[in-house]
Amino acid sequence: MKFKLLVAVFGLVLSASTSAMAAGDAAAGEGKAAACFGCHMPDGNSVVDQFPKLAGQHEKYTVKQLSEFKSMKRKNDIMLGMAAALTDEDMADLAAYFASKTGTPAMADDSKVALGQDIYRGGNMTSGVAACMGCHGPDGAGNPAAGYPSLAGQHPAYTIAQLNAFHDGTRDNDQASMMRNITARMTKDEIEAVANYIATLK
């Protein structure tokens, strides 16, 4: 309970202290996004499950990820190549373009959804896993002001890969190590279940 309260308070403080980000131009972003379409598709709903869906993702979050791919704070050779030449304006425009698109649900393993729902909504008090909806919302819409991403409809394979990367520390660009601290307490089954539940959200 104390951990959940701490997460909520942290989110509020972060929201209050974050300066407003300059809005991107979605129309300009469409013209710049052609190189993204091969993996993420023109509507931002990728069809290959190793590539994340970007449709409807919050602008602030997308800009942060692109910036951190460029600086190599978030490590991915493909995205480093894509982001290396982007200016701050390019990132804002691309983020605005994909934010303007509508996400679609992904395919999920129905046998894992019930456990995933339990963990996503209630956490695991025994092991100290916080409920995912505390930051990402009951419908997976995230919290744009706090920088917490939308998760709804994401491919399970992609979500599993990211949760495992936080779990083993190969991804470390989370705010205040929050995702690393949470996933360190999660089992393989819990990670897979949560990812499959997230895929059903819309």
C-alpha positions in Angstrom: 0.0 0.0 0.0 2.8 2.4 0.9 4.6 1.6 -2.4 1.4 2.4 -4.4 1.0 5.7 -2.5 4.7 6.5 -3.3 4.2 5.8 -7.0 1.1 8.0 -7.1 2.8 10.9 -5.2 5.9 10.6 -7.5 3.6 10.9 -10.5 1.9 14.0 -9.2 5.2 15.7 -8.3 6.7 14.9 -11.7 3.6 16.2 -13.4 3.8 19.5 -11.5 7.5 20.0 -12.1 7.7 19.1 -15.8 7.7 22.1 -18.1 5.4 22.1 -21.1 6.8 20.5 -24.2 6.5 22.4 -27.5 3.8 20.8 -29.5 4.8 19.1 -32.7 3.2 19.5 -36.1 1.4 16.3 -37.1 1.1 17.3 -40.8 4.9 18.0 -40.9 5.4 14.7 -39.1 3.6 12.7 -41.7 6.1 14.0 -44.3 9.0 13.0 -42.1 7.6 9.6 -41.1 8.1 7.7 -44.4 11.2 6.1 -43.1 9.3 4.8 -40.1 6.5 3.1 -42.1 8.5 0.0 -43.0 8.4 -1.2 -39.4 5.7 0.8 -37.7 3.2 1.2 -40.7 1.6 4.5 -41.9 -1.1 4.3 -39.2 1.3 3.4 -36.4 -0.1 -0.1 -36.0 2.8 -2.3 -36.7 2.0 -5.8 -38.1 5.3 -7.4 -36.9 5.2 -8.0 -33.2 8.8 -7.2 -32.5 8.1 -3.6 -33.6 6.0 -1.5 -31.2 2.7 0.1 -32.1 3.1 3.8 -32.0 -0.4 4.8 -32.8 -1.9 7.0 -30.1 1.3 7.1 -28.1 1.8 10.3 -26.1 4.0 12.9 -27.7 6.2 13.5 -24.6 7.0 9.8 -24.3 7.8 9.4 -28.0 10.1 12.4 -28.0 11.9 11.1 -24.9 12.5 7.7 -26.5 13.7 9.2 -29.8 16.0 11.5 -27.9 17.4 8.6 -25.8 17.9 6.4 -28.9 19.9 9.3 -30.4 22.0 9.8 -27.3 22.3 6.0 -26.8 20.8 6.2 -23.3 18.3 3.7 -24.7 20.2 1.2 -26.7 19.0 -0.1 -30.0 21.2 -0.2 -33.1 18.3 0.1 -35.6 16.7 3.0 -33.8 20.1 4.7 -33.3 20.4 4.8 -37.0 16.9 6.1 -37.5 17.2 8.8 -34.8 20.8 10.0 -35.3 19.9 12.7 -37.7 16.7 13.9 -36.2 16.4 17.4 -34.8 14.3 18.3 -31.8 11.7 19.6 -34.1 11.7 16.4 -36.2 11.1 14.4 -33.0 8.3 16.6 -31.9 6.6 16.4 -35.4 7.0 12.6 -35.6 5.6 12.2 -32.1 2.6 14.5 -33.0 1.9 12.5 -36.2 1.9 9.1 -34.5 -0.1 10.5 -31.5 -2.8 11.5 -34.0 -3.4 7.9 -35.1 -5.8 5.4 -33.4 -4.4 2.2 -31.9 -5.9 -1.2 -32.4 -5.9 -4.2 -30.0 -3.3 -6.9 -30.5 -3.6 -10.7 -30.5 -3.4 -12.1 -27.0 -3.1 -15.6 -25.5 -6.5 -16.0 -23.8 -5.1 -18.5 -21.3 -2.8 -15.8 -19.8 -5.2 -12.8 -19.7 -6.9 -13.5 -16.4 -3.6 -13.6 -14.4 -2.5 -10.6 -16.3 -5.6 -8.7 -15.4 -5.1 -9.5 -11.7 -1.5 -8.3 -11.7 -2.2 -5.2 -13.9 -5.1 -4.1 -11.7 -4.0 -5.4 -8.2 -0.3 -6.2 -8.3 1.1 -8.9 -6.2 1.1 -8.0 -2.5 3.1 -11.0 -1.6 6.1 -10.2 -3.8 5.7 -6.4 -3.7 4.7 -6.0 -7.4 2.8 -2.7 -7.8 -0.4 -2.6 -9.8 0.5 -1.4 -13.4 -2.7 0.7 -13.5 -1.3 2.9 -10.8 0.8 4.6 -13.5 -0.6 3.4 -16.8 -4.3 3.7 -15.9 -7.1 1.2 -15.8 -7.5 1.2 -19.6 -3.8 1.4 -20.4 -4.0 5.0 -21.6 -0.9 6.0 -19.5 -0.3 9.5 -18.0 1.0 12.0 -20.6 1.8 14.7 -18.1 3.9 12.4 -16.0 5.5 10.8 -19.0 4.0 7.3 -18.5 3.3 5.7 -21.8 0.1 4.4 -23.2 0.3 0.6 -23.3 -3.2 -0.4 -24.6 -3.2 -2.8 -27.5 0.6 -3.3 -27.6 1.9 -6.5 -29.1 2.6 -9.0 -26.2 6.0 -10.0 -27.7 7.2 -6.4 -27.7 5.9 -5.8 -24.1 7.5 -9.0 -22.9 10.8 -8.0 -24.5 10.7 -4.6 -22.8 9.7 -6.0 -19.4 12.5 -8.6 -19.6 15.0 -5.8 -20.6 14.0 -3.8 -17.5 14.2 -7.0 -15.4 17.7 -7.8 -16.5 18.9 -4.2 -16.6 19.6 -4.1 -20.3 17.1 -1.3 -20.6 17.6 1.4 -18.0 16.0 4.6 -19.2 13.0 4.3 -16.8 12.2 7.2 -14.5 13.8 6.7 -11.0 14.4 3.0 -11.8 10.6 2.4 -11.3 10.3 -0.2 -14.0 13.5 -2.0 -13.0 12.3 -2.1 -9.4 8.9 -3.5 -10.3 10.0 -6.1 -12.9 12.8 -7.4 -10.6 9.9 -8.8 -8.5 8.0 -10.3 -11.3 8.1 -13.9 -12.4 8.3 -15.0 -16.1 4.7 -16.1 -15.9 3.6 -12.7 -14.5 5.5 -10.8 -17.2 3.9 -12.8 -20.0 0.4 -12.6 -18.4 0.6 -8.8 -18.0 1.8 -8.4 -21.6 -1.1 -10.5 -22.9 -3.7 -8.5 -20.8 -2.3 -5.2 -22.1 -2.8 -6.4 -25.6 -6.6 -6.6 -25.0 -6.9 -3.1 -23.7 -8.3 -0.3 -25.8 
